[in-house]
Amino acid sequence: QLQRSQAYAVLGQTAQLLAHDIKSPMGALTMLAHALPQNLQDPGFLQELSDMVPRQVQKINELVNRILGFHPEASGIGVVIDVRHQIENLIKIVRPRLEKKGIRLGLICDEKWRVAVGPHEFDAIMLNLISNAVEAIDHDHGEIQIRAENKATWLVISVQDNGGGMTADVKQKIFSPFFTTKSEGTGLGLAAVMNAVERIRGQVTVQTTPGQGSMFSVLLPRVDT
């Protein structure tokens, strides 16, 4: 009976992880659907729609396959991606949502840095960090700054917000699965970030000041060309 209960607990956690990760591409599809009626005559938007929808559907398919244990990215070996290009595409997805909340989003990435990580896994990491930053902002002059910079052999990608920040106690627990300070939170976003980054042999750090905001930094092994 105990083994069965433990199995059900693991199954429930797996289901929550899958549901959480699927929310990112589903959110992108939802935002595109909401924007469609106002952009039916915009060739640029329609082209973006035709490019984006198959990619988001493919993400959902790959997330399911990862849970089943067949996803090649689960090994931690990814393809080489252009970080600036990848982040710019993500910004196109999230900017309408942020603008509705009055949050400004900036990007500083002057070089075409490259890292060895699958594009869908990279997107999931960044979307979780951006979503966490959005949820930390509870005022009408929010700002989120994304920065990518070279440090030694690492590419450091930081997501900084001017939200409420965290106490030392919350900071210590923030990457624990199912820990959340939000009434409707799952406590899986940052845990998923840590799991994904460690799988590709990277690191995650956080700096925070109560009342001033937080900065989450992801350190990924840089690929030199």
C-alpha positions as CSV (number, residue, x, y, z in Angstrom):
1,Q,0.0,0.0,0.0
2,L,2.9,2.3,0.9
3,Q,4.6,1.6,-2.5
4,R,1.4,2.3,-4.3
5,S,0.9,5.6,-2.5
6,Q,4.5,6.6,-3.4
7,A,3.9,5.7,-7.0
8,Y,0.7,7.8,-7.1
9,A,2.6,10.7,-5.5
10,V,5.4,10.5,-8.2
11,L,2.7,10.2,-10.9
12,G,1.0,13.3,-9.6
13,Q,4.2,15.3,-9.5
14,T,5.1,14.2,-13.0
15,A,1.6,15.3,-14.2
16,Q,2.1,18.7,-12.6
17,L,5.5,19.2,-14.2
18,L,4.1,18.3,-17.6
19,A,1.1,20.6,-17.2
20,H,3.3,23.4,-16.1
21,D,5.7,23.1,-19.0
22,I,2.9,22.9,-21.5
23,K,1.5,26.2,-20.3
24,S,4.3,28.1,-21.9
25,P,3.6,27.1,-25.6
26,M,-0.2,27.1,-24.9
27,G,0.2,30.7,-23.6
28,A,2.0,31.7,-26.8
29,L,-0.7,30.1,-28.9
30,T,-3.4,31.9,-26.9
31,M,-1.8,35.3,-27.4
32,L,-1.4,34.7,-31.1
33,A,-5.1,33.7,-31.3
34,H,-6.2,36.9,-29.4
35,A,-4.1,39.1,-31.7
36,L,-5.4,37.4,-34.9
37,P,-8.7,39.3,-35.4
38,Q,-6.9,42.7,-35.4
39,N,-4.1,41.5,-37.7
40,L,-6.0,39.6,-40.5
41,Q,-4.7,42.1,-43.1
42,D,-1.2,42.2,-41.8
43,P,1.1,40.0,-44.0
44,G,3.9,40.2,-41.5
45,F,1.7,39.0,-38.7
46,L,0.2,36.2,-40.8
47,Q,3.7,35.0,-41.7
48,E,4.8,35.1,-38.1
49,L,1.6,33.1,-37.2
50,S,2.3,30.5,-39.8
51,D,5.9,30.1,-38.4
52,M,5.0,30.2,-34.7
53,V,2.0,27.8,-34.5
54,P,3.9,24.7,-35.8
55,R,6.8,25.5,-33.5
56,Q,4.6,25.8,-30.4
57,V,2.7,22.6,-31.2
58,Q,6.1,20.9,-31.7
59,K,7.1,22.1,-28.3
60,I,4.1,20.4,-26.7
61,N,4.8,17.2,-28.5
62,E,8.4,17.2,-27.4
63,L,7.4,17.9,-23.8
64,V,5.2,14.9,-23.8
65,N,8.0,12.8,-25.4
66,R,10.4,14.0,-22.7
67,I,8.1,12.8,-20.0
68,L,8.0,9.4,-21.7
69,G,11.8,9.4,-21.7
70,F,12.3,9.6,-25.5
71,H,13.3,13.2,-25.8
72,P,17.0,13.7,-27.0
73,E,17.3,16.9,-25.1
74,A,16.8,15.0,-21.8
75,S,20.4,13.8,-22.2
76,G,21.6,17.4,-21.7
77,I,23.2,17.4,-25.2
78,G,21.6,20.2,-27.3
79,V,22.2,21.8,-30.7
80,V,24.0,25.1,-31.0
81,I,21.7,28.1,-31.0
82,D,22.1,31.8,-31.5
83,V,21.0,33.2,-28.1
84,R,20.1,36.7,-29.3
85,H,17.9,35.4,-32.1
86,Q,16.2,33.0,-29.7
87,I,15.5,35.6,-27.1
88,E,14.2,38.1,-29.7
89,N,11.7,35.6,-30.9
90,L,10.5,35.0,-27.3
91,I,10.1,38.7,-26.7
92,K,7.7,38.9,-29.7
93,I,5.6,36.3,-27.9
94,V,5.5,37.8,-24.4
95,R,5.6,41.5,-25.1
96,P,1.8,41.9,-25.8
97,R,1.1,40.3,-22.4
98,L,3.6,42.5,-20.6
99,E,2.3,45.7,-22.3
100,K,-1.2,44.9,-21.0
101,K,0.3,44.8,-17.5
102,G,2.2,48.0,-18.0
103,I,5.6,46.2,-17.8
104,R,8.5,47.4,-20.0
105,L,10.8,44.7,-21.3
106,G,14.4,45.4,-22.5
107,L,17.1,43.3,-24.0
108,I,20.9,43.9,-23.9
109,C,22.7,41.4,-26.1
110,D,25.2,43.0,-28.4
111,E,26.9,39.9,-29.7
112,K,25.7,36.7,-31.4
113,W,26.5,34.5,-28.5
114,R,26.1,30.8,-29.0
115,V,25.4,28.0,-26.5
116,A,24.9,24.2,-26.9
117,V,21.3,23.7,-25.7
118,G,18.1,22.6,-27.5
119,P,16.0,25.6,-28.6
120,H,12.8,24.4,-26.9
121,E,14.6,23.7,-23.6
122,F,16.2,27.2,-23.8
123,D,12.8,28.7,-24.5
124,A,11.3,26.9,-21.5
125,I,14.1,28.2,-19.2
126,M,13.6,31.8,-20.4
127,L,9.8,31.8,-20.3
128,N,9.8,30.5,-16.8
129,L,12.3,33.2,-15.7
130,I,10.3,35.9,-17.5
131,S,7.0,34.6,-16.0
132,N,8.5,34.6,-12.5
133,A,9.6,38.2,-13.0
134,V,6.2,39.3,-14.2
135,E,4.5,37.6,-11.2
136,A,7.0,39.4,-8.9
137,I,5.8,42.9,-10.1
138,D,2.8,44.2,-8.3
139,H,2.9,47.9,-9.3
140,D,2.1,49.8,-12.5
141,H,5.7,50.8,-13.4
142,G,7.2,47.4,-13.8
143,E,10.5,46.8,-15.7
144,I,12.2,43.6,-16.8
145,Q,15.7,43.6,-18.2
146,I,17.2,40.7,-20.0
147,R,21.0,40.8,-20.5
148,A,23.4,38.3,-22.1
149,E,27.1,38.8,-21.5
150,N,30.3,36.9,-21.7
151,K,32.2,35.9,-18.5
152,A,35.2,33.6,-18.9
153,T,33.9,30.4,-20.5
154,W,30.3,31.2,-19.6
155,L,27.5,33.0,-21.3
156,V,25.5,34.6,-18.5
157,I,21.9,35.4,-19.2
158,S,20.2,37.4,-16.5
159,V,16.5,38.4,-16.0
160,Q,16.1,41.3,-13.6
161,D,12.9,42.8,-12.3
162,N,11.9,45.7,-10.1
163,G,9.3,43.7,-8.2
164,G,9.1,43.1,-4.4
165,G,12.2,41.0,-4.0
166,M,12.5,38.1,-1.6
167,T,13.5,37.6,2.0
168,A,16.5,35.4,2.8
169,D,14.2,32.6,3.9
170,V,12.3,32.6,0.7
171,K,15.5,32.9,-1.4
172,Q,16.8,29.7,0.3
173,K,13.7,27.7,-0.7
174,I,12.9,29.3,-4.1
175,F,14.2,26.4,-6.2
176,S,12.5,23.6,-4.2
177,P,9.8,21.8,-6.1
178,F,6.3,22.9,-5.2
179,F,7.5,25.8,-3.0
180,T,5.5,28.9,-3.9
181,T,4.6,32.2,-2.3
182,K,1.7,32.7,-4.7
183,S,-1.9,31.7,-3.9
184,E,-2.3,30.1,-7.4
185,G,1.3,29.1,-8.0
186,T,2.5,25.6,-8.7
187,G,6.0,26.1,-7.3
188,L,7.4,24.3,-10.3
189,G,8.7,27.1,-12.6
190,L,12.1,27.8,-10.9
191,A,12.5,24.2,-10.0
192,A,12.1,23.4,-13.7
193,V,14.7,26.0,-14.5
194,M,17.2,24.6,-12.1
195,N,16.6,21.1,-13.4
196,A,17.0,22.0,-17.0
197,V,20.1,24.2,-16.5
198,E,21.9,21.5,-14.4
199,R,21.1,18.9,-17.1
200,I,23.1,21.0,-19.6
201,R,25.9,21.5,-17.1
202,G,25.1,25.1,-16.3
203,Q,24.4,27.0,-13.1
204,V,21.6,29.3,-11.7
205,T,22.2,32.1,-9.3
206,V,19.9,34.7,-7.7
207,Q,20.4,38.1,-6.2
208,T,17.5,39.8,-4.5
209,T,16.7,42.8,-2.2
210,P,13.4,43.0,-0.5
211,G,11.4,45.9,-1.9
212,Q,13.7,46.5,-4.8
213,G,13.6,43.3,-7.0
214,S,15.5,40.2,-8.0
215,M,17.9,39.1,-10.7
216,F,18.1,35.5,-11.8
217,S,21.2,34.5,-13.8
218,V,21.7,31.4,-15.9
219,L,25.3,30.5,-16.6
220,L,25.7,28.3,-19.7
221,P,28.9,26.9,-21.3
222,R,29.6,29.2,-24.2
223,V,30.3,27.8,-27.7
224,D,33.0,29.8,-29.5
225,T,33.0,30.1,-33.2
